[in-house]
Amino acid sequence: ILELIQNDNYRKLLLTKHNTSTQPRVRYRSLAALIGLAKNKVNIIDLGCSLNLGLTCLLESNVDCNDLEDFTVDSLVCNTLSNNYAQYIENATGIDIIDPFADIEWTKACEYMTNYAQHSQDLDQDILLRNKLFQSQKLSTLQADITQSNIGLQLKDKISSTNLNIVNASMFLYQLTEIEKNNLLSQLSLILNEGDIIL
């Protein structure tokens, strides 16, 4: 269940799918929908971003929603994803312990691909797009260990004081111990503004 704020009202959106995917074009659908429904300039911090391909897909409005089963009223999520949600992204920063430029082959080897030839080709295209976005400064990265007790200080200058901040922690939070999870959420609560969102 995804709780989104739209026009100061909470809406509950239900997306169900029984299989999971490691492909960024699929994994980042909920974040794309949240950005599109917010309809405000947003600043995204993606924790545990790996090669930063999820943010690349968002900035290119290139998430895959072909097989999405949308049970929201009037297919609100699918309609949102069909629009240019990327126009609302002011800044996008990926945070991970790996180097997104040096660890490409290792990360590709860890991907589970049901259609390896096609997904590998998609991954290579996304890496090329990502490199262009880095050069244009639309996308940035920070190599950091998000389990460290001072992670809040490292992230503080990535937080916008004027735009809505969305921190995406959904891709890795389950891997943390309770102590690490509580520390991270505590650190984030100290630097985020009222109304900001942790996904």
N, C-alpha and C positions, 0 to 999 in steps of 0.2 A: 504494500500500500504506500503510495507516494502522496505526501501531504504538500500541497502547493499553495502559495499565497497569490491570489489574483483579486485585484480590487478590494484589498483588505479582508477578503473572506477566505476561509479555508475550504478547499475542495479536496475530496478524497478520490484519487484515481486508482483504478485497479488494473494492473497489467499482469497477465499470467502467461507463463510459458514453462513447459516441463523440462525442456533441455536447456543447458547452459552453453555459452560460447566464450571462447577466449579472444574472439576477434573484436578489436576496438570499435569497428563500425557498428557492431551490435551492442556491445557493453555500454556504450555512452549514450544510448537512446534516452534513458531517463533524465540524464543531465541536460541533453538537448531540449527535451520537452520542458523541463523546469526553466531553462533560459528563455525559451519562446513564450512561455506563459507569464513570466515575470514582466516582460515588455518594458524593461528598464535597462540602462547600461549596467553591465555586470563585470566583475573582476573574478576570475576563476583561479583557484589554487587546487591543483590536482595532486593529492598525496599518494605516493606509490605509483607513479605514472609510467614506470618502466622506460620505454624509448620515447615517450611523449607523443605517441601516435593517436591516442584518444583525443587530446586537445587539437591535434592536427585535423582530425575528422570533423570536430566541432567548428573550427575556424573556416573550414571549407564547406560547411553545411553538407557533409558527406556521411551521415550515419545511415545505416541500412535498416529500413523499416518495412521491407517487402513481406516478411512473414509475421509481422507483429499482429497479435490478437488484441485488439483494443476494445475493452468493454466499458469505456467511459461514455458519458452522455454525448450524443452526436459525434462520436469518434474524435473527441477533443484532442487527444494526444496525437493521433495520426495526422489530423489537420494541422496541428502546430508544427509537426515535423516536416510537413510538406512546404512550409514557409521558410523564409530566410532568417532563422534564429541567430545565425552568426553575426548579423548586423548589431546585435546587442552586446557582443563581447568586446569590451574595452581593452582588457589585458588578460593573458592566459599564462600561468606559470606552472610548470611541472616539477615536482619534488620527488627524488628517489635516491636511494643509496648507490645505484649503479650510474655509470657514465653513459648517457644516451648516445654518445658518438663512438665510444670505444667498445661497448658491449653488445653490438648489434648481432653478431653471429651467435653468441651465447644465448641471447634472448630469443632469437628465431628458433634455435634448437629446442627451446622450452615450450614453444607454442604447440597446442594441440589443434591440428587442422583436419577437418573431415574431408575437405577437397584440397589436398596439399598443393597441387599445381596452381590452382586459381588463387587460393589464399596466400600462398607465397608471393605470387605476382602482385596481389593487392598490397601486401606488406611492403614490398619493394617500392611500389608507387607511393605509398604513404610516407615512406622514409624520404623519398625525393621531395615530396611536398613539404614535409617537416623541415628539411634543410633550407628550403626557400623561405619558409615562414620565420625561421631563426634569423636568416640574413635580413629580412625586412623588419625585424624586431617586433613582430606581432606576437611572437611566442618566445618565452624565456624558460630557462631551466635552473634549478638549484640542486646540486648534489649534496644531500644531507641525510643523516640517519634520523628518521622521524620518531624513533624510540628514545632519543636523548632527552634528558630532563630540561635542557635549555632550548628545545625546538621552537618555542614561542618567540624567543628573541631573534632566532634566525629567520622567522617568517614575518616578523612585525613590519618590515619595510615593504612587504608584498601586499599588505592590507590597504585597501582604498578607504579614504575618509569620506568620499562623496558617492561612490557607486555601491550597489549591492554586492557584497562579497559572498561567493559560494565556494565552500571548501568541500571538495569531493574526497571522502575517505572510504567510500563504499567498496573499493576494489581490494582493500587489504586489511580492514579493521578486524576481520575475523581471525587473522593470523597472529594478532597481538595477545599477550597475556592480559589478565584483568588489570594488573598494575600498570602495564604499558598503555593500555587503552584509557584508563582513568587519568594518567599523566597527560596524554595527548589531548583529551577533551578538556581537561583543566587548563592546559596551556592555551588552547584555542579560545576558550571562554574569556581569557584575560586580554586577548588582542582583537577579537571581533567586535563589531558594533551591534547595537540593538537592531534586530530585524535581519541580520545576516543569517545565512543558512549553512548548516553542516549536513551533507548528504551521506 
